Amino acid sequence: MARPGPKMIVEQLLRDARYDDHETYIVIYSTKGYRPPGDFYRNLRRLMELANIESPVRGVLICKGFKIANVAYELVKKYCRESMLFKVQKT
């Protein structure tokens, strides 16, 4: 009997995240001089399928809600050398 594959890290992070709001957050990351493993891109694609995330350019994720932004940030922080999380302030 075939064993099921391992759960993707984003599914675990989403399950563990508790707080959410309806604000907009931006996650910025850099892979300059470093090539993340394929797991990073597979998890990022899966997260984008499950959550309300846009990626207008490589290295930028626009997230709706802190829960999703924090999961994206934790994923990026795990695989990339540089990462930042910002809350968008509307004026």
C-alpha positions as CSV (number, residue, x, y, z in Angstrom):
1,M,0.0,0.0,0.0
2,A,1.4,3.4,-1.0
3,R,2.1,5.9,1.8
4,P,0.7,9.3,1.5
5,G,3.1,12.1,0.7
6,P,4.2,14.5,3.4
7,K,2.0,17.5,4.1
8,M,3.2,20.8,2.6
9,I,4.6,23.2,5.2
10,V,2.1,25.9,4.2
11,E,-0.8,23.7,5.2
12,Q,0.8,23.2,8.6
13,L,1.4,26.9,9.0
14,L,-2.1,27.8,7.9
15,R,-3.5,25.3,10.4
16,D,-1.4,26.8,13.2
17,A,-2.1,30.5,12.4
18,R,-4.8,31.9,14.6
19,Y,-5.2,35.7,14.2
20,D,-6.6,37.4,11.1
21,D,-7.8,40.8,10.0
22,H,-8.8,42.4,6.7
23,E,-5.8,44.6,6.2
24,T,-3.3,44.4,3.3
25,Y,0.3,43.3,3.9
26,I,3.3,43.1,1.7
27,V,6.0,40.4,2.0
28,I,9.3,41.1,0.3
29,Y,12.0,38.5,-0.2
30,S,15.2,38.2,-2.1
31,T,16.8,35.1,-3.6
32,K,19.8,37.1,-5.1
33,G,22.9,35.0,-5.0
34,Y,21.0,32.0,-3.6
35,R,18.7,29.4,-5.2
36,P,16.0,28.2,-2.9
37,P,15.1,24.5,-3.1
38,G,12.1,23.4,-5.2
39,D,10.1,22.9,-2.0
40,F,10.0,26.7,-1.6
41,Y,8.4,27.2,-4.9
42,R,6.0,24.3,-4.5
43,N,4.9,25.6,-1.1
44,L,4.6,29.1,-2.4
45,R,2.4,28.0,-5.3
46,R,0.2,26.0,-2.9
47,L,-0.1,28.9,-0.6
48,M,-1.2,31.2,-3.5
49,E,-3.8,28.5,-4.4
50,L,-5.2,28.5,-0.8
51,A,-5.0,32.1,0.0
52,N,-5.7,35.6,-1.3
53,I,-2.2,36.5,-2.5
54,E,-1.0,38.4,-5.5
55,S,2.6,38.5,-6.8
56,P,3.0,41.4,-9.2
57,V,6.7,40.8,-9.5
58,R,9.1,38.2,-8.3
59,G,10.1,38.8,-4.7
60,V,6.8,40.6,-3.7
61,L,3.7,39.1,-2.2
62,I,0.6,41.1,-1.5
63,C,-1.5,39.4,1.1
64,K,-5.0,40.1,2.4
65,G,-5.1,39.5,6.2
66,F,-2.4,39.1,8.8
67,K,-2.8,35.3,9.0
68,I,-2.0,34.8,5.4
69,A,0.8,37.4,5.4
70,N,2.4,35.8,8.4
71,V,2.2,32.3,6.8
72,A,3.8,33.7,3.7
73,Y,6.5,35.5,5.8
74,E,7.3,32.3,7.7
75,L,7.6,30.4,4.5
76,V,9.9,33.0,2.9
77,K,11.9,33.3,6.1
78,K,12.5,29.5,6.2
79,Y,13.8,29.3,2.6
80,C,15.2,32.8,1.7
81,R,18.1,34.8,3.1
82,E,16.3,38.1,3.2
83,S,12.7,38.8,4.0
84,M,10.5,41.6,5.3
85,L,6.8,42.0,6.2
86,F,5.0,45.3,6.0
87,K,1.5,46.4,6.8
88,V,0.0,48.8,4.2
89,Q,-1.4,52.0,5.8
90,K,-4.2,53.7,3.8
91,T,-4.2,57.4,4.0
